[in-house]
């Protein structure tokens, strides 16, 4: 009773300051302590997660469309030379900040292997075995499985990898998972090439991944020595370590110890995770945050014959539902932070996650316009495509004509505060708007508190640019020198020439959301998102969708000083031209026009064309974007501006 009164008192105190701590999610490790795991986890010899090629009926029954897609990829792979990875290429990250030139051939090696492993299982003719072993051997010969951008965790720092200090990071762990599944699937078939292949795989996985994982707890992604919630690295790496450990480790006590350490590490990610499922890293990273949590829980469900089951925990379901909540239209998702605007979601995983938690929207999103080629377009890893091989027939049979297209979404967690709304449930016709508050210290943060995006008839008109290709600068102290990370390259004001600041203190205040059949609205004060030299006393932004009519963005502000201009910025992929006083026409290259109206007595318009020289941004937006700047050269200290967008 005393504890209950204390908790109530704390909550009431926090409510007085406008917030309240969310109830923590239940501990995964406490639900299944180590002694209980020992009874529930199947021994290595009894765990049979997938049919091996010896069990021909299962592989012969694989959908013909899947078979064709994979074998075509494998035939191309077998004819490829294994890409080389010289030391000087590894050093480019340290020398000039480039990540891509090493990563491209490194990932290509894994993609070649995965395509051929699946094809060999499907055919069982032996024609891919030699090239498979060639790639396995090349990967085992790599001095490190850790990418140059991640090797800085070693004592020697960035540069070449120190082979005496293996680093368990994103893709070193993923490599272990790929080789472990290859070892499981092909088994004695690898002995036809050489009896030394399988022992080499086992030794490398143990030495590079399993042993250091069990011996160390100081890597930040583990969460054991930090107070904040770790990001997607935690569930992503843990899922790969877990798969490799379950598949390679034969000693039951060692397997139980590894599983329990994975659970304790996952707790650092899951226990404080927002109860509404908000992924502050955005939908692109949900695929390796919430979705990788699913990978972990699904592996444990399988490895215990269903006796280790976390899918009844409400927060697990909410984490899954995030991906359908932020879907806009087509392959467009709300691009929070470092996410690209366009996303090829892991359809099979979304479908299986949706089935596991009984969510029809997730299943419909996964099945929308799905194809076999889509399911196997990314083979950098093996575990998810392996699932897809056996579940594709059901998913393809469930193919739907339309995704769920939710009418209203509100994610209230203080790290997210995201509103999304459209004119009609289930339709891309008309207007769609998303806006968010939160703060400027999110994982993969852009300085974008108060940002808004607008689509019309399923096409983007007011956009979030997304992220350029990662370089060394991206995760350095000069991150916010990158233009796409700055608030003036989001749909936000610059006040007295000042942009938003980076850090948890730069946040939205007094955030309020409302919705009805007639409208949806997000209101927030952005003043605290800007440094003091912006001279803002109040900046209340209201983003409102009047269904079937327009989107209106209203900024009601009070300034302490007006020493410089105040401008509103809007980024668009559309062609922009003036159409009379206070009206801009935004004409999308794919068709459709939106009118943007503003008060030309207060604001003058400038149209700035921006050439995109970054490959990642060009993939999403083409060769250029346009920034609309609505400038008040001599603003009033107190004023209220409205910008209205309507479908032409």
Residue pairs with C-beta under 8 A, 6 or more apart in sequence:
10 21
11 20
11 21
14 20
14 21
18 510
19 414
22 274
22 275
22 413
23 275
24 271
24 272
25 270
25 271
25 272
25 273
25 275
25 313
25 315
26 271
26 313
27 267
27 271
28 263
28 266
28 267
28 270
28 271
28 310
29 260
29 263
29 264
29 266
29 267
31 310
32 40
32 260
32 263
32 308
33 260
34 256
34 257
34 260
37 256
37 259
37 260
37 308
38 252
38 253
38 256
40 304
40 307
40 308
41 252
41 255
41 256
41 259
41 303
41 304
41 308
42 303
42 304
42 305
43 252
44 246
44 249
44 250
44 252
44 255
45 250
47 246
47 302
47 303
49 184
49 302
49 303
50 58
50 184
50 185
50 386
50 390
51 58
51 59
51 390
52 121
52 184
52 185
52 187
53 59
53 120
53 121
53 124
53 185
53 186
53 189
56 124
58 390
59 121
59 122
59 124
62 122
62 389
62 390
62 392
62 393
63 372
63 392
63 393
63 396
65 371
65 372
65 392
65 396
66 372
66 375
66 376
66 388
66 389
66 392
66 393
67 122
68 372
69 372
69 373
69 375
69 376
70 115
70 118
70 119
70 122
70 376
70 389
71 119
71 122
71 123
73 115
73 119
73 376
73 379
74 115
74 116
74 118
74 119
74 120
74 128
75 119
76 115
77 111
77 112
77 113
77 115
77 116
77 131
78 116
78 127
78 128
78 131
80 108
80 112
82 109
82 112
82 134
82 135
82 138
83 104
83 105
83 106
83 108
83 109
84 105
85 102
85 105
85 106
85 109
85 142
87 160
89 101
89 102
89 105
90 102
90 148
90 160
90 161
91 148
91 159
91 160
92 98
92 101
92 102
92 148
93 99
93 102
93 148
93 149
93 158
93 472
94 148
94 158
94 159
97 471
97 472
97 473
98 471
98 472
99 147
99 148
99 149
99 469
99 470
99 471
99 472
100 469
102 147
102 148
103 147
106 147
106 171
107 380
109 135
109 138
109 139
110 139
110 174
110 175
110 178
110 379
110 380
110 381
111 379
111 380
112 131
112 135
113 132
113 135
113 136
113 139
113 178
113 182
113 382
114 178
114 379
114 380
114 381
114 382
114 385
115 379
116 128
116 131
116 132
116 135
117 128
117 132
117 181
117 182
117 185
117 186
117 382
118 379
118 382
118 385
118 386
118 389
119 128
120 126
120 127
120 128
120 129
120 132
120 186
120 189
121 185
121 186
122 389
126 189
126 192
129 186
129 189
129 190
129 192
129 193
130 193
132 182
132 186
132 190
133 190
133 193
133 194
133 197
136 179
136 182
136 190
136 197
136 200
136 201
137 197
137 200
139 145
139 175
139 179
140 179
140 200
140 201
140 204
143 160
143 161
143 163
144 151
144 161
144 163
144 166
144 167
144 172
144 208
145 166
145 171
145 172
145 175
145 176
145 208
145 209
146 153
146 161
146 166
146 167
146 169
146 171
146 172
147 169
147 170
147 171
148 158
149 470
149 472
149 475
150 167
150 169
150 170
150 171
150 172
151 158
151 159
151 161
151 167
151 169
152 158
153 167
153 169
153 219
154 161
154 162
154 165
154 167
155 162
155 165
156 162
156 165
161 167
166 172
166 207
166 208
166 209
166 212
167 212
167 219
168 208
168 209
168 212
168 213
168 216
168 219
168 237
168 241
169 219
169 221
169 233
169 237
170 233
170 236
170 237
172 208
172 209
173 209
173 236
173 237
173 240
173 241
173 244
174 236
174 240
174 380
174 381
176 204
176 205
176 208
176 209
176 210
176 240
176 241
176 244
177 239
177 240
177 243
177 244
177 381
177 382
177 383
178 381
178 382
178 383
179 201
179 204
179 205
179 244
180 201
180 205
180 243
180 244
180 247
180 248
181 243
181 247
181 382
181 383
181 386
182 201
182 382
183 190
183 198
183 201
183 202
183 247
183 248
184 247
185 386
187 198
190 197
190 198
191 197
191 198
201 248
202 248
205 244
205 248
206 248
209 241
209 244
210 241
210 244
210 245
210 248
210 249
210 258
213 241
213 245
213 258
213 261
214 257
214 258
214 261
217 224
217 225
218 224
218 225
220 226
220 230
220 233
221 230
221 231
221 233
221 234
221 237
222 230
222 234
222 265
222 268
223 229
223 230
223 234
223 265
223 267
223 268
223 269
224 264
224 265
224 268
226 268
229 268
229 269
229 272
229 273
230 268
230 269
231 281
231 285
231 289
231 443
231 444
232 281
232 285
232 288
232 289
232 292
232 443
234 265
234 266
234 268
234 269
235 266
235 269
235 270
235 288
235 289
235 290
235 292
235 293
235 295
235 296
236 288
236 289
236 292
238 262
238 265
238 266
238 292
238 296
239 292
239 293
239 295
239 296
239 299
239 383
240 383
241 258
241 262
242 258
242 259
242 262
242 296
242 299
242 300
243 295
243 299
243 383
245 255
245 258
245 259
245 262
246 255
246 259
246 299
246 303
249 255
249 258
259 300
259 303
262 296
266 293
266 296
269 293
270 293
270 315
273 315
273 319
274 280
274 318
274 411
274 413
274 415
274 416
275 314
275 315
275 318
275 413
276 318
276 411
276 412
276 413
276 416
277 290
277 315
277 317
277 318
277 319
277 320
277 321
277 322
277 325
277 411
278 322
278 411
278 413
278 415
278 416
278 418
279 285
279 286
279 289
279 290
279 319
279 322
279 416
280 336
280 337
280 413
280 415
280 416
280 438
280 442
280 443
281 289
281 336
281 337
281 338
281 339
281 442
281 443
281 444
282 326
282 333
282 334
282 335
282 336
282 337
282 338
282 339
282 444
283 322
283 323
283 326
283 327
283 333
283 334
283 335
283 336
283 339
283 343
283 345
284 333
284 335
284 338
284 339
284 340
284 343
285 337
285 338
285 339
285 443
285 444
286 322
286 323
287 343
287 345
287 346
287 349
290 319
290 320
290 322
290 323
291 323
291 346
291 349
291 350
291 353
293 316
293 319
294 316
294 319
294 320
294 349
294 352
294 353
294 356
295 349
295 383
295 384
297 310
297 311
297 316
298 352
298 356
300 308
300 310
301 308
301 309
301 310
301 311
310 316
311 317
311 356
311 357
316 357
317 357
317 359
320 350
320 353
320 354
320 357
320 359
320 362
321 357
321 359
321 361
321 362
322 411
323 333
323 345
323 350
323 362
323 365
324 350
324 359
324 361
324 362
324 364
324 365
324 403
324 404
324 406
325 406
325 409
325 411
325 420
326 333
326 334
326 336
326 409
326 418
326 420
326 434
327 333
327 365
327 403
327 404
327 405
327 406
328 334
328 420
328 432
328 434
328 455
328 458
329 405
329 428
329 432
329 455
329 458
329 459
330 428
330 458
331 342
331 343
331 344
332 341
332 342
332 343
332 455
332 458
332 460
333 339
333 341
333 342
333 343
333 345
334 418
334 420
334 434
334 436
334 453
334 464
335 341
335 453
335 464
335 466
336 416
336 418
336 436
336 442
336 448
336 464
337 442
337 443
337 444
337 445
337 446
337 448
337 467
338 444
338 446
338 466
338 467
339 444
339 466
339 467
340 466
340 467
340 616
340 619
340 620
341 460
341 463
341 464
341 465
341 466
341 620
341 621
342 619
342 620
344 374
344 377
344 378
345 365
345 366
346 384
347 366
347 367
347 370
347 374
347 375
347 388
347 395
348 366
348 375
348 384
348 387
348 388
348 391
348 392
348 395
349 384
349 387
350 362
350 363
350 365
350 366
351 362
351 363
351 366
351 367
351 391
351 395
351 398
352 387
352 391
353 359
353 362
354 360
354 361
354 362
354 363
354 365
354 366
355 363
360 404
361 404
361 406
363 398
364 400
364 402
364 403
364 404
365 403
365 404
366 395
367 395
367 398
367 399
367 400
368 399
368 400
368 401
368 402
368 403
369 399
369 400
369 401
370 395
370 396
370 399
371 396
372 392
372 396
375 385
375 388
375 392
375 395
376 385
376 388
379 385
388 395
402 426
404 426
405 422
405 425
405 426
405 427
405 428
406 420
406 422
406 425
407 421
407 422
407 424
407 425
407 426
408 420
408 421
408 515
408 520
409 418
409 419
409 420
409 421
410 418
410 419
410 513
410 515
411 417
411 418
412 513
414 438
414 439
415 438
415 439
415 442
416 436
416 438
417 436
417 437
417 438
417 508
417 511
417 522
417 524
418 434
418 435
418 436
418 438
419 433
419 434
419 435
419 436
419 513
419 520
419 521
419 522
419 543
420 432
420 433
420 434
421 432
421 433
421 434
421 515
421 520
421 545
421 547
422 428
422 430
422 431
422 432
422 433
422 545
423 429
423 430
423 431
423 432
423 545
423 547
423 548
424 430
424 547
428 455
428 457
428 458
429 457
429 458
430 456
430 457
430 547
430 548
430 647
431 454
431 455
431 456
431 545
431 550
431 551
431 645
431 647
432 454
432 455
432 456
432 458
433 452
433 453
433 454
433 455
433 520
433 543
433 545
433 551
434 452
434 453
435 450
435 451
435 452
435 453
435 522
435 543
436 448
436 449
436 450
436 451
436 522
437 449
437 450
437 507
437 508
437 511
437 522
437 524
438 449
438 507
438 508
439 449
439 503
439 504
439 505
439 506
439 507
439 508
439 529
440 446
440 447
440 448
440 449
440 500
440 501
440 502
440 503
440 504
440 506
440 507
440 529
441 502
441 503
441 504
441 506
444 467
445 485
445 502
446 464
446 467
446 484
446 485
446 486
446 490
447 480
447 485
447 486
447 487
447 490
447 499
447 500
447 501
447 502
447 506
447 529
448 464
448 487
448 490
448 492
448 500
449 487
449 492
449 500
449 506
449 507
449 508
449 526
449 529
450 492
450 508
450 524
450 526
450 529
450 541
451 464
451 490
451 491
451 492
452 462
452 491
452 543
452 553
453 460
453 462
453 463
453 464
453 491
454 461
454 462
454 551
454 594
454 645
455 461
456 588
456 592
456 594
456 645
456 647
457 592
457 647
459 588
459 590
459 591
459 592
460 572
460 573
460 588
461 572
461 573
461 574
461 586
461 588
461 592
461 594
461 645
462 491
462 570
462 571
462 572
462 645
463 571
463 572
463 573
463 621
463 625
464 490
464 491
464 571
465 484
465 489
465 490
465 571
465 617
465 621
465 625
466 484
466 616
466 617
466 620
467 474
467 484
467 485
467 616
468 474
468 482
468 484
468 614
468 616
468 617
469 614
469 615
469 616
473 479
473 481
473 482
474 482
479 485
479 502
480 486
480 502
483 489
484 617
486 499
486 500
487 494
487 499
487 500
487 529
488 494
488 499
488 567
488 569
489 569
489 571
489 627
490 569
490 571
491 569
491 570
491 571
492 500
492 526
492 568
492 569
493 526
493 539
493 555
493 566
493 567
493 568
493 569
494 566
494 567
494 569
495 530
495 534
495 535
495 536
495 539
495 557
495 559
495 566
496 533
496 534
496 535
496 559
496 561
496 562
496 563
496 564
496 565
496 566
497 564
497 565
498 530
498 531
498 533
498 534
499 530
500 506
500 529
500 530
501 529
501 530
501 531
505 528
506 528
506 529
506 530
506 531
507 528
507 529
508 524
508 525
508 526
508 528
508 529
509 524
509 525
509 527
509 528
510 523
510 524
510 525
510 540
511 522
511 523
511 524
512 522
512 523
512 524
513 520
513 521
513 522
513 523
514 520
514 521
514 523
515 521
517 547
518 546
518 547
519 544
519 545
519 546
519 547
520 544
520 545
520 547
521 542
521 543
521 544
521 545
522 542
522 543
522 544
523 540
523 541
523 542
523 543
524 540
524 541
525 538
525 539
525 540
525 541
526 536
526 539
526 540
526 541
527 536
527 537
527 538
527 539
530 536
530 539
535 559
535 560
535 561
535 562
535 563
536 557
536 558
536 559
536 560
537 557
537 558
537 559
537 560
538 556
538 557
538 558
539 555
539 556
539 557
540 555
540 556
540 557
541 553
541 554
541 555
541 556
542 552
542 553
542 554
542 556
543 551
543 552
543 553
544 551
544 552
544 553
544 554
545 551
546 552
549 646
550 644
550 645
550 646
551 644
551 645
552 642
552 643
552 644
552 645
553 642
553 643
553 644
553 645
554 640
554 641
554 642
554 643
555 568
555 640
555 641
555 642
556 639
556 640
557 638
557 639
557 640
558 637
558 638
559 566
559 635
559 637
559 638
560 637
561 637
562 634
562 635
562 636
562 637
565 631
565 632
565 633
565 634
565 635
566 631
566 632
566 635
567 629
567 630
567 631
567 632
568 598
568 603
568 629
568 630
568 641
568 643
569 627
569 628
569 629
569 630
570 596
570 627
570 628
570 630
570 643
571 625
571 626
571 627
571 628
572 586
572 625
572 626
572 627
572 628
573 588
573 589
573 621
573 622
573 625
573 626
574 586
574 587
574 588
574 589
574 594
574 626
575 586
575 587
575 588
575 589
575 626
576 584
576 585
576 586
576 587
576 607
576 626
576 628
577 584
577 585
577 587
578 584
578 585
578 605
579 585
579 595
581 600
582 597
582 598
582 599
582 600
583 595
583 596
583 597
584 595
584 596
584 598
584 605
584 607
584 628
585 593
585 594
585 595
585 596
585 648
586 593
586 594
586 595
586 596
587 593
588 594
589 622
592 647
592 648
593 647
593 648
594 645
594 646
594 647
594 648
595 645
595 646
595 647
595 648
596 628
596 643
596 644
596 645
597 643
597 644
597 645
597 646
598 605
598 630
598 641
598 642
598 643
598 644
599 641
599 642
602 632
602 635
602 639
602 641
603 630
603 631
603 632
603 641
604 630
604 631
604 632
604 633
605 628
605 629
605 630
605 631
606 628
606 629
606 630
606 631
607 626
607 627
607 628
607 629
608 626
608 627
608 628
608 629
609 624
609 625
609 626
610 624
610 625
610 626
610 627
611 623
611 624
612 618
612 621
612 622
612 623
612 624
612 625
630 643
632 639
